Amino acid sequence: YLSSHRDMAFSTKLNDSSMEIVSFDKNRKIHLDCTEGKPVLLDSCYFYNMDYPYEHERGLNGTEDHYIPGYYEIELSPGEERTITLVCSAGEKISSLDGEAMIAQEISRQKALLEKGPPEEISRTDPFLDQLLLAADKFIVHRQSTNAKTVIAGYPWFTDWGRDTMIAMPGLTLATGRFEDAREILFTFARYEKDGLIPNVFPDGEGEPAYNTVDAALWYFEAVYGYLQATGDLLFVKERLLPVLEKIIQGYKKGTAFQIGMQKDSLIAAGNEDTQLTWMDAKAGSWVVTPRHGKAVEINALWYNALRVMAEVSDRCGGDGSQYLKLAEKVKKSFVKVFWNARAKCLYDTVNEQGSDEKIRPNQILAVSLSFPVLDGEMAKSVVDTVHQQLYTALGLRTLNKNDPQYRGIYVGDQYARDGAYHQGTVWTWPLGRFITAYARVYRDDPGLKKQLEAFFLPFQDHLRDACIGSISEIFDGDEPLLPKGCCAQAWSVSEILRAYVEHGIREM
């Protein structure tokens, strides 16, 4: 069944055993091929007024007509058993009609993926791990415009985003042993660095990438460092990536687009009241739902981490990383002074001309969970405990604690209503991976750590059989029963649970 509207039309013609369907705008052909039988065309056959409650709920046009091009007549004798393959393809026609061979080929490919990764000396008889590895595979694709591998942020409606790619890359490629894919992705983004920024999004057709993000370039350092640690490929990093890393650092120090730049206290500020440059970027019309301009806590945790990565990479490549290390120490001192909330014993979310934002959000967990954490000791433990007590749910972290008057516990309604809840209480899975890393770090000597880590992963064994079977959703309602919402399969949700599971959950004892 193919969707249409009454004022639109499809046309269908036969070509041997194939049906060729042309949509109303003539831009794409749909091919239906069958290994058996005779195709029979129907004349303008529609099911009218098909209704979709969820589309209406989202404020969209939820009524349409279904076009039925025809059917295949296949004769079978009594007791006869036969395999029949029906192939539907959009755009280029699929030449092979051997369904059994295609299925066998895909099963063989998936088995090879499971045998290849992860690279650590860990259990390889873990069905949960296997499911995560196969889920991760679905997001790594080839982009024609860059002629290179990239990461689809989420299905069914997202393409590839710089921020999402950098956050998801360690889990999708390094934890799965797909080092060549990681190398290709890192090099592609290096080619598109501009004024110290890497793309937020690539265009699907011609045109320039968009660079409206303050954190993608900083996440790039974490991804590069992870790649170097996993592969030891210092030559590639030195020749292809180090010059770009230096340009990014200089861009942030001197100032670049979107009012992104280092301030007198060595911290990074970005944007204004009308821009959304962090991952909490919901904007409905002119309404900036979560204003986070100025100094954002996770941006400066990433900035400190980037400087520490730069110092180590420079030293390992034969340079002098001391200048970056000295700046990192200044950043650390300013970070504690500016962001530590002594009354709440956690971190402010943002600091700008309007003051210090005391909202309890998950962004602060990055101060403890990155490769080079800007917080340690009792401060780090206090941040982890605050996030655990006020934001943790079985399937992710709430984006705002429930006691806040702006908390929205249900992600529902039209775009205005949904954007109003997107980062105002809605649960996101990807920060949970970072929380697990932070928790394992501050409680590393706790005898009950292993049991607690197992408890963090357990709910996802059930969720992989729910919503989009075999994957992890983008978001969940903040209120119980934590219904899955948003994209049914999200790259950084899968990748962060996979990364954390490989790093903390399944090591051989």
ROBA-991029 format. One record per residue (C-alpha): residue in three letters; z, x, y. Coordinates in steps of 0.05 Angstrom, whole numbers, plus 5000, padded with zeros to 4 digits. Layout:
BEGIN
alaZXY...
# end
This chain:
BEGIN
tyr500050005000leu498050285067ser500950075133ser496849765189his497449295248arg493248665256asp489448955315met487749565273ala483249635213phe481650055152ser474950125119thr474050315046lys468050555007leu467050754935asn464751434911asp464451434835ser471651344813ser474351504882met476351044939glu475351345009ile479550995061val478351125135ser483850935184phe482650555248asp482351175292lys477451535245asn481652175249arg483652225177lys480952015110ile485251795052his482651914982leu484751534920asp482351824854cys483751604783thr482151944717glu480651284683gly477650604697lys473150264747pro475150184820val474549494849leu474549374924leu477948794958asp475248495022ser480248545080cys486348425036tyr492948465074phe500148275063tyr502048025132asn508648075170met512248585127asp519048675159tyr523549295161pro530749155183tyr532449885193glu526649975241his528949375282glu535949655281arg533250305312gly529849915368leu522950035339asn517149575321gly519349365251thr513848875233glu507149075205asp501648875156his500049225091tyr492849375074ile490749355001pro484049714990gly483049514918tyr485049664847tyr482850014784glu480949654720ile482950054659glu481649814588leu486749984534ser486349794461pro492449494426gly497250064408glu493250574446glu497051114484arg493651474542thr495551904601ile492651664667thr493152054732leu492551724801val491952204860cys492652004933ser490952544985ala490552525060gly485652975096glu482753465047lys481253164979ile485153444920ser480153704870ser484453714807leu485953064771asp489753374714gly496553074729glu500053374669ala497654074687met499853994760ile506753764738ala507354334688gln505254834742glu510454574790ile515954594737ser513955314721arg514255494796gln521155184803lys523755564742ala521256214773leu525056054837leu531455934798glu530656584760lys529356974824gly535456804864pro540756864888pro541057624887glu548657684879glu552057804813ile554257084806ser554056524756arg546956304736thr549055714695asp550955264753pro547154604759phe549754504831leu547055174852asp540355024819gln539854374858leu541254734923leu536155274908leu530754754895ala532754354956ala532154974999asp525055094974lys522554445005phe523554695077ile519555355074val512355205092his506155535121arg504455395194gln497055435209ser497855575284thr501856215271asn498856355203ala505756505176lys511656205139thr516355765179val522055275167ile521354525172ala527754295206gly528253615171tyr524553065136pro521452585152trp520452705227phe522253415249thr517654015251asp519954735260trp525054925313gly527255625332arg534655465332asp534455095266thr530255645235met534956205254ile541055815230ala537755605166met534056245148pro539956625116gly541356055068leu534055875054thr531556585043leu537057105037ala541656704991thr535656534948gly532657224943arg526457044982phe526457675024glu518957685038asp519456985069ala525257215111arg521357825135glu515357405153ile519456895192leu523157425231phe516757795248thr513257155271phe518756985320ala518857705344arg511457645362tyr513057045406glu518957335445lys518157195519asp522757415576gly528457525526leu527656845492ile524656625427pro521155955419asn525155325412val519054975383phe511855145367pro506254655386asp502554315330gly495954445364glu493854895420gly498655065475glu504655515490pro511255475452ala517255175488tyr523055635503asn528355145527thr534155395485val539855875501asp542155995430ala535856105387ala535056825411leu542456965398trp542156655328tyr536257135317phe541157715317glu545257395262ala539057275221val536557985230tyr543358275212gly543657845150tyr536758085130leu538658805140gln545058735100ala541458375043thr535358835038gly537059495070asp530059465101leu531759905160leu524660155172phe522059445184val527859275230lys526959925269glu519459885278arg518259135284leu524758805307leu529059305346pro524559305408val524958545410leu532558555402glu532959025461lys528558565503ile533057975487ile539358355507gln536258575572gly533657875586tyr540657575579lys543858135619lys538958095678gly537757345674thr531856955648ala528956245648phe533255615651gln538655965690ile540656365628gly544157005646met550357445644gln555657325696lys560457815730asp565557725675ser560157925623leu559757225594ile553356815589ala552156185630ala546155735623gly542855115652asn545154585701glu547253855700asp540253635682thr538654105625gln540854115552leu540054815523thr545254835467trp544654495399met548353895427asp542153705466ala541852935464lys538852645528ala537151905535gly532551835595ser536252185652trp542952115617val545552785592val550152545537thr553953185524pro553553605588arg554854325566his551854745622gly555455355646lys559255775596ala559155465527val564055725475glu559155825417ile553956155462asn558956685482ala561256785411leu553956885393trp553157355453tyr558957795429asn556057785359ala549157985385leu551958575422arg555758815361val549558735318met545559115370ala550559685371glu550559765295val542959695287ser541760195343asp546360695311arg543260605242cys536360695272gly538261355303gly539761105373asp546161045413gly549660375406ser555660555449gln553160195511tyr552759535472leu559559655441lys562759765509leu559659125536ala561958755474glu569158965488lys568558685559val565758035531lys571457975482lys576758065536ser573357555581phe572257075523val579657025508lys581556975581val576456435597phe576256015533trp583256045503asn586855385512ala594155595506arg596654875508ala592354625451lys592155305415cys584555285407leu578455415451tyr575455035509asp568554775494thr565254945560val567355235626asn563555115690glu564454935764gln567754285743gly573154645703ser574854765630asp572854225580glu578554095532lys574653655484ile575753865412arg568854015384pro566454435324asn562854945368gln569055375372ile568755535297leu563156045311ala568356475346val571256615276ser565356535229leu559757005253ser558557695224phe562557985282pro567857475302val570257495374leu577057225353asp581857485300gly589057445280glu593256835298met588256585349ala582856555296lys587456205247ser589555705299val582255525315val580855425241asp586954995232thr585254565293val578154445268his580754295198gln585953795222gln581953445276leu574553495257tyr573853605182thr570953075136ala568553125065leu561253185086gly561653585151leu565153655218arg565753115269thr562653305335leu568653025373asn575652875351lys577352145339asn582652105393asp577752255449pro576051625490gln568651815485tyr568751845409arg563251435375gly564451345301ile558050975280tyr551051245290val547050605297gly542650215345asp536750375389gln535251075414tyr540051015473ala545750805428arg544251325374asp543551885425gly550151665454ala553551785386tyr549452385363his554452915386gln560252465405gly563552385337thr557752375288val558852845229trp554153435221thr553853825156trp551254495181pro557654695220leu561554585155gly558355205125arg560855615184phe567655285178ile568055485105thr566456205123ala571756195177tyr576855875130ala575556395076arg576356945128val583056735157tyr586056515089arg583257085048asp590157275022asp592256555006pro593156454930gly590555744937leu583955954971lys579455884910lys581755184896gln580854974968leu573855264971glu571954874909ala574454244943phe570054365003phe563754384959leu565553824911pro563253224954phe556153504958gln555353484883asp555752724892his551552694955leu545753054921arg545152414879asp545351974942ala540851835002cys535052324993ile536252514920gly536553254912ser537753424985ile543053375040ser542552915100glu542453135172ile548452725196phe553652215174asp557651685210gly564151955239asp567951365211glu568951255137pro565451155090leu561251705123leu554551365111pro548651855114lys544251785176gly538652155212cys533852585172cys534752455098ala533653195083gln535653725134ala534354475129trp540754735160ser544954235122val542254495056ser542055225078glu549155265105ile552254945043leu548055405000arg549756025040ala557155875040tyr557055704966val553656354948glu558156764993his564856424980gly564455924924ile561556214861arg562756954855glu564457204787met571857324780
# end
